[in-house]
């Protein structure tokens, strides 16, 4: 308790009774109790608003408030202070109800002695503290807590409701396994049984379906308890979806950097023999007549060796060391880069009868960028768009550039075949390609994203199969962290 | 005009590539399998053009470059490399010391090799008049 003495507020309209209680406490406590008395609820509420009390002694029948309503009003004002209600001998049912509604204890008028009074007051204070601790442990717990009995939820705390998306009314009585995704139910049942039998102590992870239909990963630990006199399962439950996502991303990043390191090493080793193959084939070509049927075969060797070299060079760009070492950042306008890329691809654009339109908003500023890198990004995106249009009736590509706050936004939209949703998240993964063997290295978008990220920007893709794909790039006008 | 060309590379495939690419051009091609051997040859013969690998056991390309440049600072030297980033600092400091060189990327095809040789040969012709 906070002070040396217990501070009591007594709400009682019978002056004789007030005096009696004061006397009892004075005799018993010898200065242990400090009691303040008021005879109206309105005055009592004012006192409670101003002072700090350890316990409230409350007569439910006051001139300005009667019955449980009185209790409700005091509870609402001071949820943290224990309340002991006082009732007449004929009102014990009311007293019991008062306890259900938040009172700690009750005293029956005319049946109070000094020792009972003291005990009730002290217990009320202790019990209130214990209850508050328990309540905040459960209600404010960042861990979901539930109790299941006979396979159904009997208790759920707010965090559990938050994690599952269901409210208390929906959960209570619900089959607890119905939250678990069907494929994990057997495993969850097995683990829970193992844990309850004491055969297992390690938490287990499984997936649940939330009310909104999302799948979440949760980590659970369970214990066997008694609830209302019968066996029940107490479960602690944590949403680990976010953590799993981060772990997956880290694993992916590790994989990518490993690929990058390997790529640089392998690339170097491969280029020497490739140079040999290229020159050997060219030498044979030089000494073979053009009408010799071996001539086109040798040309094939020359061409394919060139392609190998292209793949290797892409890999080396991907390993990114090349970029960092080589690329100078400079202020450049996107218009220039778009012009150059369109020019580079003009042959294909015309041959495939593609309508390429562009809209560049006026006053789009030049930005600091790695020009070659940016050019490669745009080249990759437009080439991809051209590939996507191969089978389309309507062959259109639209480039759009405008300023968006502190960013420049560039979109490349095509009316091509689109990307299936299940593939969409894989498009930036190294070596992922949907193009026929020999058409793509599966590194174009990986490289593009690396370049964009190194410029402090981001790339996003929206696609609808059969309708088209839009890539959006945003780049900051000013590069964070200096002017490198 | 006939010129003398030296190819320094530890890989035989690369030396052979240059020999084949320059066959029947009238240029004289010699090869060396290491920086040390290349310097040895350059000491004896005044080459007009040198193709030089970077990553070699023993004396690496940049060290070889510095010695070749000391011998004859006017000879054009083309560094032929797959991956020069590991040598970037050394190359930069060589450039700061006013040592001139060009970098070409492997794989280098016959056309490119011949066109470099041709440029050097025409240049020599121009100055020999």
Interface residues (C-beta under 8 A of the other chain):
Chain A: X264 X267 X268 X271 X272 X273 X274 X275 X276 X278 X279 X280 X282 X283 X286 X305 X309 X316 X321 X322 X325 X326
Chain B: X11 X13 X14 X16 X17 X18 X20 X21 X23 X55 X82 X83 X85 X88 X106 X107 X108 X109 X110 X111 X113
